[in-house]
């Protein structure tokens, strides 16, 4: 998971206060990336959309990196099924090969082909951590089919739901509230529009 934002300071302050997330620059990372942790477990990162790798107009969004066998081939499949490439496949050091795409319904996501980095794991039900990924859009059944075609497999950790009230389709983050204070039992959105659902 990656929070892609044009307001790095505002986004980190908001999620730190609202969800208790910790944001720290990883000095050992070649990019000096900002990473997110809860209760000592790494759960994601933050990317600044001011970076020239992102075209102007790329919307702020919660990016999920969907693991695939071949980023180039899977990106081509996404395009053949109506998607638009935002960032073409590129090598990201030991993180693997990445691409960012906007699906036919208007939601941004990323494809990831691992190299040495295998991703992070954390205990199930960890308060403040991702519980599920949720795509809210007008045509959820078509969206599910698109993602299965693109990745070549079902997405067991994803829900596809109808949400006609949203101004634009987007992936949302569903998190476990646990016993921590703060919002729960509904949808909450940061000032920039990064939306999450809180359970528990």
Rosetta constraint file for C-alpha pairs under 8 A:
AtomPair CA 1 CA 43 HARMONIC 7.10 0.50
AtomPair CA 1 CA 44 HARMONIC 4.80 0.50
AtomPair CA 1 CA 45 HARMONIC 6.52 0.50
AtomPair CA 1 CA 62 HARMONIC 6.96 0.50
AtomPair CA 1 CA 63 HARMONIC 5.63 0.50
AtomPair CA 1 CA 64 HARMONIC 4.66 0.50
AtomPair CA 1 CA 65 HARMONIC 6.24 0.50
AtomPair CA 2 CA 44 HARMONIC 5.47 0.50
AtomPair CA 2 CA 45 HARMONIC 4.66 0.50
AtomPair CA 2 CA 46 HARMONIC 5.24 0.50
AtomPair CA 2 CA 47 HARMONIC 6.74 0.50
AtomPair CA 2 CA 62 HARMONIC 5.85 0.50
AtomPair CA 2 CA 63 HARMONIC 4.98 0.50
AtomPair CA 2 CA 64 HARMONIC 6.44 0.50
AtomPair CA 2 CA 65 HARMONIC 7.92 0.50
AtomPair CA 3 CA 44 HARMONIC 7.86 0.50
AtomPair CA 3 CA 45 HARMONIC 6.34 0.50
AtomPair CA 3 CA 46 HARMONIC 4.66 0.50
AtomPair CA 3 CA 47 HARMONIC 6.11 0.50
AtomPair CA 3 CA 60 HARMONIC 7.81 0.50
AtomPair CA 3 CA 61 HARMONIC 6.30 0.50
AtomPair CA 3 CA 62 HARMONIC 4.75 0.50
AtomPair CA 3 CA 63 HARMONIC 6.18 0.50
AtomPair CA 3 CA 194 HARMONIC 7.91 0.50
AtomPair CA 4 CA 46 HARMONIC 5.93 0.50
AtomPair CA 4 CA 47 HARMONIC 4.76 0.50
AtomPair CA 4 CA 48 HARMONIC 6.02 0.50
AtomPair CA 4 CA 49 HARMONIC 6.14 0.50
AtomPair CA 4 CA 60 HARMONIC 5.38 0.50
AtomPair CA 4 CA 61 HARMONIC 5.35 0.50
AtomPair CA 4 CA 62 HARMONIC 6.06 0.50
AtomPair CA 4 CA 63 HARMONIC 6.75 0.50
AtomPair CA 5 CA 11 HARMONIC 7.11 0.50
AtomPair CA 5 CA 46 HARMONIC 7.48 0.50
AtomPair CA 5 CA 47 HARMONIC 6.34 0.50
AtomPair CA 5 CA 48 HARMONIC 5.37 0.50
AtomPair CA 5 CA 49 HARMONIC 5.50 0.50
AtomPair CA 5 CA 59 HARMONIC 7.94 0.50
AtomPair CA 5 CA 60 HARMONIC 4.82 0.50
AtomPair CA 5 CA 61 HARMONIC 6.85 0.50
AtomPair CA 5 CA 192 HARMONIC 7.78 0.50
AtomPair CA 6 CA 48 HARMONIC 5.78 0.50
AtomPair CA 6 CA 49 HARMONIC 5.16 0.50
AtomPair CA 6 CA 50 HARMONIC 6.23 0.50
AtomPair CA 6 CA 60 HARMONIC 6.65 0.50
AtomPair CA 7 CA 11 HARMONIC 5.87 0.50
AtomPair CA 7 CA 48 HARMONIC 7.51 0.50
AtomPair CA 7 CA 192 HARMONIC 7.77 0.50
AtomPair CA 8 CA 12 HARMONIC 6.13 0.50
AtomPair CA 8 CA 46 HARMONIC 7.76 0.50
AtomPair CA 8 CA 47 HARMONIC 7.84 0.50
AtomPair CA 8 CA 48 HARMONIC 6.25 0.50
AtomPair CA 9 CA 13 HARMONIC 6.10 0.50
AtomPair CA 10 CA 14 HARMONIC 6.03 0.50
AtomPair CA 11 CA 15 HARMONIC 6.25 0.50
AtomPair CA 11 CA 190 HARMONIC 7.32 0.50
AtomPair CA 11 CA 192 HARMONIC 7.65 0.50
AtomPair CA 12 CA 16 HARMONIC 5.88 0.50
AtomPair CA 12 CA 23 HARMONIC 6.69 0.50
AtomPair CA 13 CA 17 HARMONIC 6.14 0.50
AtomPair CA 14 CA 18 HARMONIC 5.95 0.50
AtomPair CA 14 CA 190 HARMONIC 6.81 0.50
AtomPair CA 15 CA 19 HARMONIC 5.35 0.50
AtomPair CA 15 CA 20 HARMONIC 6.76 0.50
AtomPair CA 15 CA 21 HARMONIC 6.12 0.50
AtomPair CA 15 CA 190 HARMONIC 7.85 0.50
AtomPair CA 16 CA 20 HARMONIC 4.67 0.50
AtomPair CA 16 CA 21 HARMONIC 4.55 0.50
AtomPair CA 16 CA 22 HARMONIC 6.07 0.50
AtomPair CA 16 CA 23 HARMONIC 7.50 0.50
AtomPair CA 17 CA 21 HARMONIC 7.58 0.50
AtomPair CA 18 CA 182 HARMONIC 6.34 0.50
AtomPair CA 18 CA 183 HARMONIC 7.51 0.50
AtomPair CA 19 CA 128 HARMONIC 6.06 0.50
AtomPair CA 19 CA 182 HARMONIC 7.11 0.50
AtomPair CA 20 CA 38 HARMONIC 7.28 0.50
AtomPair CA 20 CA 128 HARMONIC 7.21 0.50
AtomPair CA 21 CA 36 HARMONIC 6.38 0.50
AtomPair CA 21 CA 37 HARMONIC 5.92 0.50
AtomPair CA 21 CA 38 HARMONIC 5.45 0.50
AtomPair CA 21 CA 128 HARMONIC 7.25 0.50
AtomPair CA 22 CA 36 HARMONIC 5.56 0.50
AtomPair CA 22 CA 37 HARMONIC 5.22 0.50
AtomPair CA 22 CA 38 HARMONIC 6.33 0.50
AtomPair CA 23 CA 34 HARMONIC 6.33 0.50
AtomPair CA 23 CA 35 HARMONIC 5.65 0.50
AtomPair CA 23 CA 36 HARMONIC 4.84 0.50
AtomPair CA 23 CA 37 HARMONIC 6.72 0.50
AtomPair CA 24 CA 34 HARMONIC 5.37 0.50
AtomPair CA 24 CA 35 HARMONIC 5.57 0.50
AtomPair CA 24 CA 36 HARMONIC 6.83 0.50
AtomPair CA 25 CA 32 HARMONIC 5.85 0.50
AtomPair CA 25 CA 33 HARMONIC 5.54 0.50
AtomPair CA 25 CA 34 HARMONIC 4.30 0.50
AtomPair CA 25 CA 35 HARMONIC 6.23 0.50
AtomPair CA 26 CA 32 HARMONIC 5.38 0.50
AtomPair CA 26 CA 33 HARMONIC 5.59 0.50
AtomPair CA 26 CA 34 HARMONIC 6.10 0.50
AtomPair CA 26 CA 35 HARMONIC 6.59 0.50
AtomPair CA 27 CA 32 HARMONIC 5.45 0.50
AtomPair CA 27 CA 33 HARMONIC 7.80 0.50
AtomPair CA 28 CA 32 HARMONIC 7.07 0.50
AtomPair CA 29 CA 33 HARMONIC 6.31 0.50
AtomPair CA 33 CA 45 HARMONIC 7.22 0.50
AtomPair CA 33 CA 46 HARMONIC 7.25 0.50
AtomPair CA 33 CA 47 HARMONIC 7.63 0.50
AtomPair CA 34 CA 45 HARMONIC 5.72 0.50
AtomPair CA 34 CA 46 HARMONIC 5.47 0.50
AtomPair CA 34 CA 47 HARMONIC 7.46 0.50
AtomPair CA 35 CA 42 HARMONIC 7.12 0.50
AtomPair CA 35 CA 43 HARMONIC 7.84 0.50
AtomPair CA 35 CA 44 HARMONIC 5.85 0.50
AtomPair CA 35 CA 45 HARMONIC 4.12 0.50
AtomPair CA 35 CA 46 HARMONIC 6.21 0.50
AtomPair CA 36 CA 42 HARMONIC 5.83 0.50
AtomPair CA 36 CA 43 HARMONIC 5.75 0.50
AtomPair CA 36 CA 44 HARMONIC 5.06 0.50
AtomPair CA 36 CA 45 HARMONIC 5.32 0.50
AtomPair CA 36 CA 46 HARMONIC 7.45 0.50
AtomPair CA 37 CA 41 HARMONIC 5.16 0.50
AtomPair CA 37 CA 42 HARMONIC 4.23 0.50
AtomPair CA 37 CA 43 HARMONIC 5.44 0.50
AtomPair CA 37 CA 44 HARMONIC 7.11 0.50
AtomPair CA 38 CA 42 HARMONIC 6.68 0.50
AtomPair CA 38 CA 43 HARMONIC 7.15 0.50
AtomPair CA 38 CA 127 HARMONIC 7.86 0.50
AtomPair CA 38 CA 128 HARMONIC 6.50 0.50
AtomPair CA 38 CA 129 HARMONIC 6.90 0.50
AtomPair CA 41 CA 121 HARMONIC 7.84 0.50
AtomPair CA 41 CA 122 HARMONIC 6.10 0.50
AtomPair CA 42 CA 120 HARMONIC 6.46 0.50
AtomPair CA 42 CA 121 HARMONIC 7.68 0.50
AtomPair CA 42 CA 122 HARMONIC 7.51 0.50
AtomPair CA 43 CA 120 HARMONIC 6.69 0.50
AtomPair CA 43 CA 121 HARMONIC 7.58 0.50
AtomPair CA 43 CA 122 HARMONIC 7.41 0.50
AtomPair CA 43 CA 129 HARMONIC 6.60 0.50
AtomPair CA 43 CA 130 HARMONIC 7.58 0.50
AtomPair CA 49 CA 54 HARMONIC 5.94 0.50
AtomPair CA 49 CA 58 HARMONIC 7.25 0.50
AtomPair CA 49 CA 60 HARMONIC 7.48 0.50
AtomPair CA 50 CA 54 HARMONIC 7.14 0.50
AtomPair CA 53 CA 87 HARMONIC 7.03 0.50
AtomPair CA 54 CA 58 HARMONIC 6.52 0.50
AtomPair CA 54 CA 86 HARMONIC 7.16 0.50
AtomPair CA 54 CA 87 HARMONIC 6.54 0.50
AtomPair CA 55 CA 86 HARMONIC 6.91 0.50
AtomPair CA 55 CA 87 HARMONIC 7.73 0.50
AtomPair CA 58 CA 86 HARMONIC 7.55 0.50
AtomPair CA 60 CA 192 HARMONIC 7.08 0.50
AtomPair CA 60 CA 193 HARMONIC 7.34 0.50
AtomPair CA 60 CA 194 HARMONIC 7.05 0.50
AtomPair CA 61 CA 108 HARMONIC 6.94 0.50
AtomPair CA 61 CA 170 HARMONIC 7.20 0.50
AtomPair CA 61 CA 171 HARMONIC 7.44 0.50
AtomPair CA 61 CA 193 HARMONIC 7.68 0.50
AtomPair CA 61 CA 194 HARMONIC 5.83 0.50
AtomPair CA 62 CA 109 HARMONIC 7.90 0.50
AtomPair CA 62 CA 170 HARMONIC 7.96 0.50
AtomPair CA 62 CA 171 HARMONIC 6.28 0.50
AtomPair CA 62 CA 172 HARMONIC 6.68 0.50
AtomPair CA 62 CA 173 HARMONIC 7.36 0.50
AtomPair CA 62 CA 194 HARMONIC 6.38 0.50
AtomPair CA 62 CA 195 HARMONIC 7.92 0.50
AtomPair CA 63 CA 108 HARMONIC 6.80 0.50
AtomPair CA 63 CA 109 HARMONIC 5.12 0.50
AtomPair CA 63 CA 110 HARMONIC 6.24 0.50
AtomPair CA 63 CA 171 HARMONIC 7.37 0.50
AtomPair CA 64 CA 109 HARMONIC 5.66 0.50
AtomPair CA 64 CA 110 HARMONIC 5.91 0.50
AtomPair CA 64 CA 133 HARMONIC 7.98 0.50
AtomPair CA 64 CA 171 HARMONIC 7.96 0.50
AtomPair CA 65 CA 109 HARMONIC 6.82 0.50
AtomPair CA 65 CA 110 HARMONIC 4.76 0.50
AtomPair CA 65 CA 111 HARMONIC 5.22 0.50
AtomPair CA 65 CA 112 HARMONIC 5.54 0.50
AtomPair CA 66 CA 109 HARMONIC 7.91 0.50
AtomPair CA 66 CA 110 HARMONIC 6.26 0.50
AtomPair CA 66 CA 111 HARMONIC 4.90 0.50
AtomPair CA 66 CA 112 HARMONIC 5.69 0.50
AtomPair CA 66 CA 151 HARMONIC 7.54 0.50
AtomPair CA 67 CA 111 HARMONIC 6.17 0.50
AtomPair CA 67 CA 112 HARMONIC 4.83 0.50
AtomPair CA 67 CA 113 HARMONIC 5.82 0.50
AtomPair CA 67 CA 114 HARMONIC 7.24 0.50
AtomPair CA 67 CA 151 HARMONIC 7.74 0.50
AtomPair CA 68 CA 74 HARMONIC 7.22 0.50
AtomPair CA 68 CA 111 HARMONIC 6.62 0.50
AtomPair CA 68 CA 112 HARMONIC 5.94 0.50
AtomPair CA 68 CA 113 HARMONIC 5.40 0.50
AtomPair CA 68 CA 151 HARMONIC 5.90 0.50
AtomPair CA 68 CA 152 HARMONIC 7.90 0.50
AtomPair CA 69 CA 74 HARMONIC 7.96 0.50
AtomPair CA 69 CA 113 HARMONIC 5.97 0.50
AtomPair CA 70 CA 74 HARMONIC 6.03 0.50
AtomPair CA 70 CA 113 HARMONIC 6.09 0.50
AtomPair CA 71 CA 75 HARMONIC 5.84 0.50
AtomPair CA 71 CA 89 HARMONIC 6.54 0.50
AtomPair CA 71 CA 97 HARMONIC 6.66 0.50
AtomPair CA 71 CA 98 HARMONIC 6.66 0.50
AtomPair CA 71 CA 99 HARMONIC 6.95 0.50
AtomPair CA 71 CA 111 HARMONIC 6.24 0.50
AtomPair CA 71 CA 112 HARMONIC 6.33 0.50
AtomPair CA 71 CA 113 HARMONIC 5.73 0.50
AtomPair CA 72 CA 76 HARMONIC 6.31 0.50
AtomPair CA 72 CA 89 HARMONIC 6.18 0.50
AtomPair CA 73 CA 77 HARMONIC 6.27 0.50
AtomPair CA 74 CA 78 HARMONIC 6.20 0.50
AtomPair CA 74 CA 111 HARMONIC 7.84 0.50
AtomPair CA 74 CA 150 HARMONIC 5.69 0.50
AtomPair CA 74 CA 151 HARMONIC 6.32 0.50
AtomPair CA 75 CA 79 HARMONIC 6.29 0.50
AtomPair CA 75 CA 85 HARMONIC 7.70 0.50
AtomPair CA 75 CA 89 HARMONIC 7.72 0.50
AtomPair CA 75 CA 99 HARMONIC 7.28 0.50
AtomPair CA 75 CA 101 HARMONIC 7.68 0.50
AtomPair CA 75 CA 111 HARMONIC 7.52 0.50
AtomPair CA 75 CA 150 HARMONIC 7.44 0.50
AtomPair CA 76 CA 80 HARMONIC 6.13 0.50
AtomPair CA 77 CA 81 HARMONIC 6.27 0.50
AtomPair CA 77 CA 149 HARMONIC 7.51 0.50
AtomPair CA 77 CA 150 HARMONIC 5.59 0.50
AtomPair CA 78 CA 82 HARMONIC 6.52 0.50
AtomPair CA 78 CA 83 HARMONIC 5.29 0.50
AtomPair CA 78 CA 84 HARMONIC 7.82 0.50
AtomPair CA 78 CA 103 HARMONIC 7.45 0.50
AtomPair CA 78 CA 146 HARMONIC 7.66 0.50
AtomPair CA 78 CA 149 HARMONIC 7.81 0.50
AtomPair CA 78 CA 150 HARMONIC 5.17 0.50
AtomPair CA 79 CA 83 HARMONIC 4.41 0.50
AtomPair CA 79 CA 84 HARMONIC 5.89 0.50
AtomPair CA 79 CA 85 HARMONIC 7.22 0.50
AtomPair CA 81 CA 104 HARMONIC 7.60 0.50
AtomPair CA 81 CA 146 HARMONIC 6.98 0.50
AtomPair CA 81 CA 150 HARMONIC 7.95 0.50
AtomPair CA 82 CA 103 HARMONIC 6.93 0.50
AtomPair CA 82 CA 104 HARMONIC 5.06 0.50
AtomPair CA 83 CA 101 HARMONIC 6.65 0.50
AtomPair CA 83 CA 102 HARMONIC 5.62 0.50
AtomPair CA 83 CA 103 HARMONIC 4.41 0.50
AtomPair CA 83 CA 104 HARMONIC 4.82 0.50
AtomPair CA 84 CA 101 HARMONIC 5.67 0.50
AtomPair CA 84 CA 102 HARMONIC 5.17 0.50
AtomPair CA 84 CA 103 HARMONIC 6.51 0.50
AtomPair CA 84 CA 104 HARMONIC 7.45 0.50
AtomPair CA 85 CA 99 HARMONIC 7.77 0.50
AtomPair CA 85 CA 100 HARMONIC 6.29 0.50
AtomPair CA 85 CA 101 HARMONIC 4.43 0.50
AtomPair CA 85 CA 102 HARMONIC 6.33 0.50
AtomPair CA 86 CA 99 HARMONIC 7.76 0.50
AtomPair CA 86 CA 100 HARMONIC 5.40 0.50
AtomPair CA 86 CA 101 HARMONIC 5.18 0.50
AtomPair CA 86 CA 102 HARMONIC 6.80 0.50
AtomPair CA 87 CA 99 HARMONIC 5.44 0.50
AtomPair CA 87 CA 100 HARMONIC 4.85 0.50
AtomPair CA 87 CA 101 HARMONIC 6.81 0.50
AtomPair CA 88 CA 98 HARMONIC 7.83 0.50
AtomPair CA 88 CA 99 HARMONIC 5.16 0.50
AtomPair CA 88 CA 100 HARMONIC 6.68 0.50
AtomPair CA 89 CA 97 HARMONIC 6.47 0.50
AtomPair CA 89 CA 98 HARMONIC 5.23 0.50
AtomPair CA 89 CA 99 HARMONIC 4.32 0.50
AtomPair CA 89 CA 100 HARMONIC 7.68 0.50
AtomPair CA 90 CA 97 HARMONIC 5.49 0.50
AtomPair CA 90 CA 98 HARMONIC 5.51 0.50
AtomPair CA 90 CA 99 HARMONIC 6.56 0.50
AtomPair CA 91 CA 96 HARMONIC 6.10 0.50
AtomPair CA 91 CA 97 HARMONIC 4.54 0.50
AtomPair CA 91 CA 98 HARMONIC 6.53 0.50
AtomPair CA 92 CA 96 HARMONIC 5.46 0.50
AtomPair CA 92 CA 97 HARMONIC 5.78 0.50
AtomPair CA 92 CA 98 HARMONIC 6.85 0.50
AtomPair CA 94 CA 115 HARMONIC 5.91 0.50
AtomPair CA 94 CA 116 HARMONIC 5.47 0.50
AtomPair CA 94 CA 117 HARMONIC 5.85 0.50
AtomPair CA 95 CA 114 HARMONIC 6.47 0.50
AtomPair CA 95 CA 115 HARMONIC 6.23 0.50
AtomPair CA 95 CA 116 HARMONIC 6.77 0.50
AtomPair CA 95 CA 117 HARMONIC 5.11 0.50
AtomPair CA 96 CA 112 HARMONIC 6.76 0.50
AtomPair CA 96 CA 113 HARMONIC 5.52 0.50
AtomPair CA 96 CA 114 HARMONIC 4.44 0.50
AtomPair CA 96 CA 115 HARMONIC 4.51 0.50
AtomPair CA 96 CA 116 HARMONIC 7.13 0.50
AtomPair CA 96 CA 117 HARMONIC 6.91 0.50
AtomPair CA 97 CA 112 HARMONIC 5.80 0.50
AtomPair CA 97 CA 113 HARMONIC 5.05 0.50
AtomPair CA 97 CA 114 HARMONIC 6.56 0.50
AtomPair CA 97 CA 115 HARMONIC 7.48 0.50
AtomPair CA 98 CA 110 HARMONIC 6.93 0.50
AtomPair CA 98 CA 111 HARMONIC 5.63 0.50
AtomPair CA 98 CA 112 HARMONIC 4.75 0.50
AtomPair CA 98 CA 113 HARMONIC 6.49 0.50
AtomPair CA 99 CA 110 HARMONIC 5.51 0.50
AtomPair CA 99 CA 111 HARMONIC 5.28 0.50
AtomPair CA 99 CA 112 HARMONIC 6.87 0.50
AtomPair CA 100 CA 108 HARMONIC 7.10 0.50
AtomPair CA 100 CA 109 HARMONIC 5.80 0.50
AtomPair CA 100 CA 110 HARMONIC 4.23 0.50
AtomPair CA 100 CA 111 HARMONIC 6.41 0.50
AtomPair CA 101 CA 108 HARMONIC 5.64 0.50
AtomPair CA 101 CA 109 HARMONIC 5.55 0.50
AtomPair CA 101 CA 110 HARMONIC 5.96 0.50
AtomPair CA 101 CA 111 HARMONIC 7.87 0.50
AtomPair CA 102 CA 106 HARMONIC 5.81 0.50
AtomPair CA 102 CA 107 HARMONIC 5.36 0.50
AtomPair CA 102 CA 108 HARMONIC 4.17 0.50
AtomPair CA 102 CA 109 HARMONIC 6.29 0.50
AtomPair CA 103 CA 107 HARMONIC 5.45 0.50
AtomPair CA 103 CA 108 HARMONIC 6.21 0.50
AtomPair CA 103 CA 109 HARMONIC 7.50 0.50
AtomPair CA 105 CA 137 HARMONIC 7.04 0.50
AtomPair CA 105 CA 138 HARMONIC 7.94 0.50
AtomPair CA 105 CA 139 HARMONIC 7.80 0.50
AtomPair CA 105 CA 143 HARMONIC 7.29 0.50
AtomPair CA 105 CA 169 HARMONIC 6.52 0.50
AtomPair CA 106 CA 168 HARMONIC 6.77 0.50
AtomPair CA 106 CA 169 HARMONIC 5.57 0.50
AtomPair CA 106 CA 170 HARMONIC 7.20 0.50
AtomPair CA 107 CA 135 HARMONIC 7.98 0.50
AtomPair CA 107 CA 168 HARMONIC 7.58 0.50
AtomPair CA 107 CA 169 HARMONIC 5.21 0.50
AtomPair CA 107 CA 170 HARMONIC 4.56 0.50
AtomPair CA 107 CA 171 HARMONIC 6.48 0.50
AtomPair CA 108 CA 170 HARMONIC 6.88 0.50
AtomPair CA 108 CA 171 HARMONIC 7.42 0.50
AtomPair CA 109 CA 171 HARMONIC 7.78 0.50
AtomPair CA 114 CA 118 HARMONIC 6.25 0.50
AtomPair CA 122 CA 126 HARMONIC 7.18 0.50
AtomPair CA 124 CA 131 HARMONIC 7.84 0.50
AtomPair CA 125 CA 129 HARMONIC 7.49 0.50
AtomPair CA 125 CA 131 HARMONIC 6.94 0.50
AtomPair CA 125 CA 176 HARMONIC 6.21 0.50
AtomPair CA 125 CA 178 HARMONIC 7.85 0.50
AtomPair CA 126 CA 176 HARMONIC 6.64 0.50
AtomPair CA 126 CA 178 HARMONIC 7.55 0.50
AtomPair CA 127 CA 175 HARMONIC 7.40 0.50
AtomPair CA 127 CA 176 HARMONIC 4.90 0.50
AtomPair CA 127 CA 177 HARMONIC 5.17 0.50
AtomPair CA 127 CA 178 HARMONIC 4.74 0.50
AtomPair CA 127 CA 179 HARMONIC 7.50 0.50
AtomPair CA 127 CA 180 HARMONIC 7.31 0.50
AtomPair CA 128 CA 175 HARMONIC 5.83 0.50
AtomPair CA 128 CA 176 HARMONIC 5.44 0.50
AtomPair CA 128 CA 177 HARMONIC 5.70 0.50
AtomPair CA 128 CA 178 HARMONIC 7.41 0.50
AtomPair CA 129 CA 175 HARMONIC 5.43 0.50
AtomPair CA 129 CA 176 HARMONIC 6.11 0.50
AtomPair CA 130 CA 173 HARMONIC 6.42 0.50
AtomPair CA 130 CA 174 HARMONIC 5.78 0.50
AtomPair CA 130 CA 175 HARMONIC 4.48 0.50
AtomPair CA 130 CA 176 HARMONIC 6.77 0.50
AtomPair CA 131 CA 173 HARMONIC 7.72 0.50
AtomPair CA 131 CA 174 HARMONIC 5.36 0.50
AtomPair CA 131 CA 175 HARMONIC 4.75 0.50
AtomPair CA 131 CA 176 HARMONIC 5.95 0.50
AtomPair CA 132 CA 157 HARMONIC 5.47 0.50
AtomPair CA 132 CA 158 HARMONIC 5.86 0.50
AtomPair CA 132 CA 159 HARMONIC 7.33 0.50
AtomPair CA 132 CA 173 HARMONIC 6.63 0.50
AtomPair CA 132 CA 174 HARMONIC 5.11 0.50
AtomPair CA 132 CA 175 HARMONIC 6.97 0.50
AtomPair CA 133 CA 157 HARMONIC 6.34 0.50
AtomPair CA 133 CA 158 HARMONIC 4.78 0.50
AtomPair CA 133 CA 159 HARMONIC 6.34 0.50
AtomPair CA 133 CA 171 HARMONIC 6.81 0.50
AtomPair CA 133 CA 172 HARMONIC 6.08 0.50
AtomPair CA 133 CA 173 HARMONIC 5.31 0.50
AtomPair CA 133 CA 174 HARMONIC 5.96 0.50
AtomPair CA 134 CA 158 HARMONIC 5.61 0.50
AtomPair CA 134 CA 159 HARMONIC 4.71 0.50
AtomPair CA 134 CA 160 HARMONIC 5.87 0.50
AtomPair CA 134 CA 161 HARMONIC 7.19 0.50
AtomPair CA 134 CA 171 HARMONIC 5.58 0.50
AtomPair CA 134 CA 172 HARMONIC 5.04 0.50
AtomPair CA 134 CA 173 HARMONIC 6.33 0.50
AtomPair CA 134 CA 174 HARMONIC 6.81 0.50
AtomPair CA 135 CA 140 HARMONIC 7.63 0.50
AtomPair CA 135 CA 158 HARMONIC 7.50 0.50
AtomPair CA 135 CA 159 HARMONIC 6.28 0.50
AtomPair CA 135 CA 160 HARMONIC 4.93 0.50
AtomPair CA 135 CA 161 HARMONIC 6.24 0.50
AtomPair CA 135 CA 169 HARMONIC 7.31 0.50
AtomPair CA 135 CA 170 HARMONIC 5.89 0.50
AtomPair CA 135 CA 171 HARMONIC 4.40 0.50
AtomPair CA 135 CA 172 HARMONIC 6.09 0.50
AtomPair CA 136 CA 140 HARMONIC 7.29 0.50
AtomPair CA 136 CA 160 HARMONIC 6.18 0.50
AtomPair CA 136 CA 161 HARMONIC 5.01 0.50
AtomPair CA 136 CA 162 HARMONIC 5.64 0.50
AtomPair CA 136 CA 163 HARMONIC 5.24 0.50
AtomPair CA 136 CA 166 HARMONIC 7.90 0.50
AtomPair CA 136 CA 169 HARMONIC 5.75 0.50
AtomPair CA 136 CA 170 HARMONIC 5.90 0.50
AtomPair CA 136 CA 171 HARMONIC 6.44 0.50
AtomPair CA 136 CA 172 HARMONIC 7.23 0.50
AtomPair CA 137 CA 160 HARMONIC 7.57 0.50
AtomPair CA 137 CA 161 HARMONIC 6.42 0.50
AtomPair CA 137 CA 162 HARMONIC 5.30 0.50
AtomPair CA 137 CA 163 HARMONIC 5.45 0.50
AtomPair CA 137 CA 164 HARMONIC 6.84 0.50
AtomPair CA 137 CA 166 HARMONIC 7.79 0.50
AtomPair CA 137 CA 168 HARMONIC 7.64 0.50
AtomPair CA 137 CA 169 HARMONIC 4.71 0.50
AtomPair CA 137 CA 170 HARMONIC 7.01 0.50
AtomPair CA 138 CA 161 HARMONIC 7.94 0.50
AtomPair CA 138 CA 162 HARMONIC 5.31 0.50
AtomPair CA 138 CA 163 HARMONIC 6.16 0.50
AtomPair CA 138 CA 164 HARMONIC 5.80 0.50
AtomPair CA 138 CA 169 HARMONIC 7.52 0.50
AtomPair CA 139 CA 143 HARMONIC 6.28 0.50
AtomPair CA 139 CA 162 HARMONIC 6.67 0.50
AtomPair CA 140 CA 144 HARMONIC 6.14 0.50
AtomPair CA 140 CA 160 HARMONIC 4.98 0.50
AtomPair CA 140 CA 161 HARMONIC 5.40 0.50
AtomPair CA 140 CA 162 HARMONIC 5.98 0.50
AtomPair CA 141 CA 145 HARMONIC 6.41 0.50
AtomPair CA 141 CA 160 HARMONIC 7.15 0.50
AtomPair CA 142 CA 146 HARMONIC 6.19 0.50
AtomPair CA 143 CA 147 HARMONIC 6.32 0.50
AtomPair CA 143 CA 160 HARMONIC 7.17 0.50
AtomPair CA 144 CA 148 HARMONIC 6.24 0.50
AtomPair CA 144 CA 160 HARMONIC 6.45 0.50
AtomPair CA 145 CA 149 HARMONIC 6.13 0.50
AtomPair CA 146 CA 150 HARMONIC 6.05 0.50
AtomPair CA 147 CA 151 HARMONIC 5.96 0.50
AtomPair CA 147 CA 152 HARMONIC 7.91 0.50
AtomPair CA 147 CA 154 HARMONIC 7.64 0.50
AtomPair CA 147 CA 155 HARMONIC 7.71 0.50
AtomPair CA 148 CA 152 HARMONIC 5.41 0.50
AtomPair CA 148 CA 153 HARMONIC 5.05 0.50
AtomPair CA 148 CA 154 HARMONIC 5.10 0.50
AtomPair CA 148 CA 155 HARMONIC 6.99 0.50
AtomPair CA 149 CA 153 HARMONIC 7.15 0.50
AtomPair CA 172 CA 194 HARMONIC 7.48 0.50
AtomPair CA 172 CA 195 HARMONIC 5.39 0.50
AtomPair CA 172 CA 196 HARMONIC 5.15 0.50
AtomPair CA 172 CA 197 HARMONIC 7.17 0.50
AtomPair CA 173 CA 195 HARMONIC 6.68 0.50
AtomPair CA 173 CA 196 HARMONIC 4.44 0.50
AtomPair CA 173 CA 197 HARMONIC 6.11 0.50
AtomPair CA 174 CA 196 HARMONIC 5.56 0.50
AtomPair CA 174 CA 197 HARMONIC 4.53 0.50
AtomPair CA 174 CA 198 HARMONIC 5.88 0.50
AtomPair CA 174 CA 199 HARMONIC 7.21 0.50
AtomPair CA 175 CA 196 HARMONIC 7.29 0.50
AtomPair CA 175 CA 197 HARMONIC 6.25 0.50
AtomPair CA 175 CA 198 HARMONIC 5.16 0.50
AtomPair CA 175 CA 199 HARMONIC 6.14 0.50
AtomPair CA 176 CA 198 HARMONIC 6.09 0.50
AtomPair CA 176 CA 199 HARMONIC 5.12 0.50
AtomPair CA 176 CA 200 HARMONIC 5.95 0.50
AtomPair CA 177 CA 183 HARMONIC 7.89 0.50
AtomPair CA 177 CA 184 HARMONIC 6.25 0.50
AtomPair CA 177 CA 198 HARMONIC 5.96 0.50
AtomPair CA 177 CA 199 HARMONIC 5.60 0.50
AtomPair CA 177 CA 200 HARMONIC 5.13 0.50
AtomPair CA 178 CA 199 HARMONIC 7.98 0.50
AtomPair CA 178 CA 200 HARMONIC 5.71 0.50
AtomPair CA 179 CA 200 HARMONIC 7.98 0.50
AtomPair CA 183 CA 188 HARMONIC 7.72 0.50
AtomPair CA 183 CA 198 HARMONIC 6.86 0.50
AtomPair CA 184 CA 197 HARMONIC 7.71 0.50
AtomPair CA 184 CA 198 HARMONIC 4.66 0.50
AtomPair CA 184 CA 199 HARMONIC 5.74 0.50
AtomPair CA 184 CA 200 HARMONIC 6.48 0.50
AtomPair CA 185 CA 197 HARMONIC 7.27 0.50
AtomPair CA 185 CA 198 HARMONIC 5.27 0.50
AtomPair CA 185 CA 199 HARMONIC 5.17 0.50
AtomPair CA 185 CA 200 HARMONIC 6.62 0.50
AtomPair CA 186 CA 197 HARMONIC 5.54 0.50
AtomPair CA 186 CA 198 HARMONIC 5.65 0.50
AtomPair CA 186 CA 199 HARMONIC 7.38 0.50
AtomPair CA 187 CA 195 HARMONIC 6.94 0.50
AtomPair CA 187 CA 196 HARMONIC 5.70 0.50
AtomPair CA 187 CA 197 HARMONIC 4.37 0.50
AtomPair CA 187 CA 198 HARMONIC 6.55 0.50
AtomPair CA 188 CA 195 HARMONIC 5.78 0.50
AtomPair CA 188 CA 196 HARMONIC 5.53 0.50
AtomPair CA 188 CA 197 HARMONIC 6.25 0.50
AtomPair CA 188 CA 198 HARMONIC 7.77 0.50
AtomPair CA 189 CA 193 HARMONIC 5.42 0.50
AtomPair CA 189 CA 194 HARMONIC 5.47 0.50
AtomPair CA 189 CA 195 HARMONIC 4.19 0.50
AtomPair CA 189 CA 196 HARMONIC 6.28 0.50
AtomPair CA 190 CA 194 HARMONIC 5.21 0.50
AtomPair CA 190 CA 195 HARMONIC 6.38 0.50
